[in-house]
Amino acid sequence: MSARFHQETLVVGTRSNTSSKGRHAFVDVTDEVARVVSRSGATRGLCTIFIQHTSASLVIQENADPRVLDDLDQWMARVAPESAVYSHDDEGPDDMPGHLRAAITKTSETVPITAGRLGLGTWQAIYLWEHRAGPHQRRLVVTIMGES
């Protein structure tokens, strides 16, 4: 077996905040990341996903019941409301809340690679969590460190 490093950048489009519940966009990126793992040829190791933005984040969450994402979004809206007054509002009322939401979540996730696949649990998925109201193009750097 030989050590292997592989890196790709994914560009992921997020959707506008248009749902009746006001949900910001959760984009399931699990399959895209799994394809990077497959292309890397790694059979065992680690996959790190890093988002290159300050108003969006990454989370590993349940993928079976969408109410989990609804509840997360409602909780986040209470923690960092768009209705509050912020000094930094250069890009609109969702600008600073987006930064606050990203600050209390994560900019990266690390997942084990086992037998050439992401070692996620049965009900887990990797989500890009858009914290701004409008659609954006977000960049994810996926780095694989493993053995083939």
TAKA-V617618 format. One record per backbone hydrogen bond with DSSP energy under -0.5 kcal/mol. CO is the residue of the C=O (numbers start at 1). NH is the residue of the N-H. Records with the same first field share a line. If there is no record, write none. Layout:
CO->NH ; NH
This chain:
2->148
4->146
6->144
8->10 ; 142
10->12 ; 140
12->138
16->18
19->22
23->19
25->27 ; 130
26->28
27->29 ; 128
29->33
30->34
31->35
32->36
33->37
34->38
35->39
36->40
37->41 ; 42
38->41
43->115 ; 116
44->147
45->113
46->145
47->111
48->143
49->109
50->141
51->53
55->131
57->129
58->106
59->61 ; 127
61->125
64->66
65->68
66->70
67->71
68->72
69->73
70->74
71->75
72->76
73->77
74->78
75->79
76->80
81->84
84->86
87->89
88->96
89->92
92->95
94->98
95->99
96->100
97->101
98->102
99->103
100->104
102->105
106->58
107->51
109->49
111->47
112->114 ; 119
113->45
114->117
117->114
118->120
121->124
123->63
125->61 ; 127
126->29 ; 30
127->59 ; 129
128->27 ; 130
129->57
133->17
136->14 ; 138
138->12
139->52
140->10 ; 142
141->50 ; 143
142->8
143->48 ; 145
144->6
145->46
146->4
147->43 ; 44
